[in-house]
């Protein structure tokens, strides 16, 4: 059963931290309905990105499933939108369970998983792994320098690869937390790049050449994550190692989520 308080403005909880989360925030601001939503992000950097868009209520910090349930109950949310990263499996599972346990409508926003057919001819240059652990094993067997574009959270999982601190360069978000995680994993300051993406093909190529890298490691992040511009590096002679998404989820596109959001704001909970 979905909770639908009568004679009250609908309340929306949005778990953001991605391009899509920002798109939802911009949509609500444009409609003048941003006051009806609370945005949840894991990091201070994510909070800054959203607050730069306008007057939004943003809560920073990682919540447990129990804390989510308490929030959902006390705040009277009508709709919970999960717009977290495609690889944030555990967080998504907690959000979905908390919403179900408290009777809130739950929408998982799924970014389209791009595996373009036009790259089929590059099978010798585009390599796939089913997990970060598998990617690390592959990199153990591949010589040369590596550009990691998979984020800072799981960076330590690559640290066991031979010559990690000398061979690997990481491009991460420009936040204190990201830099600390890079240093804890064993990267030298000279091998840490802090920049906000997505990045163009030219930028990716310039970075690979500047740091003398032979291999670019990425996740299948879809168009919003600049995935095709990374794959295109293979056409320029670089190897691209793609970490597949952990599972095939069910969910809705950004367009469908915005439509359901509009219906909720209009009081249509059918």
RAFEN-V929550 format. One line per field, one symbol per residue. phi: phi as a letter, one per 30 degrees, with the letter a starting at -180 (. if undefined). psi: psi as a letter, one per 20 degrees, with the letter a starting at -180 (. if undefined). burial: + if it has 24 or more other C-alpha atoms within 12 Angstrom, else -. Layout:
phi=???
psi=???
burial=???
This chain:
phi=.cdbedibddcbcbccjbeddddddddddddicdddbcccbdbdddddeddddldbcbcckdcdedddddddddcidcbccccddecddddddddddddddcicdbbcdcdedcbeddcddcddccccbdadddddddddccdjdbccbcjceceddcdddeiedcdcbccbddbddddddddddjddedccccaccdcdeedddddeddcidcbccbcdciedciddddeddddcjddbcccdddacdcabdeddddddddddddiccd
psi=pppnpqkqqqpppoobjrghghhgghghghikjhiiqpppqhrhghgggghhhanqopppqpqrgghgggghghikqhpppnkrqhjmgggggggggggghjkqpppoopppopmphijhikhiioqqqirhghghhghhiprrqpopkjrhgjhhiiiippkghhhppporqmqggggghghhijqqhikppoqparqrggggghgghhjkqhppprrmjaghjkghhghihhijiqppopoqqhrorqaqrgghghghgggghjjnk.
burial=--++-----+++++++++++++++++++----++-++++++++-+++++++---+++++---+----++-+++-++++++++++++++--++-+++++++-+-+++++++++++----------+++++-++--++-++----++++++++++++++++-+--++++++++++++--++-+++-+++---++++--+++----++-++--+-++++++++++++++++++++++-+-++++++++--------+--++-+++-++-----
